Amino acid sequence: MYKLKVTVERIDGYCNQPMLVGDSFVVEGGKIKIPNGKHICMWALQSMMPIFPLMQRAESKKGDWTAKARQTFVCPDPKGLVHYRIERIGEIDNA
């Protein structure tokens, strides 16, 4: 299972949370790790959550597209237009 990093890539509107370019958090299994003093918009998080399990799973066969996936999501707020990048950053240590 993979760890994921979600990063604000750009903002084309106005985010009233406010999320800032470069803000990020890590998804590790069922845990979300947010740096101290930061936060994540729950509306944006809700729009991304369905892809997390797919991107966390180990590839099931050679050539699985998730190995090279680079997912980008846009916040569902039409005034915010916050763009997030989701990427694999390593495997979860099961020790």
Secondary structure, DSSP 8 states (H G I E B T S, - for coil): -EEEEEEEEEESS--SS---TT-EEEEETTEEE--TT----HHHHHHHGGGHHHHHS--SSTT-GGGG--EEEE-S-TTT-EEEEEEEEEE----
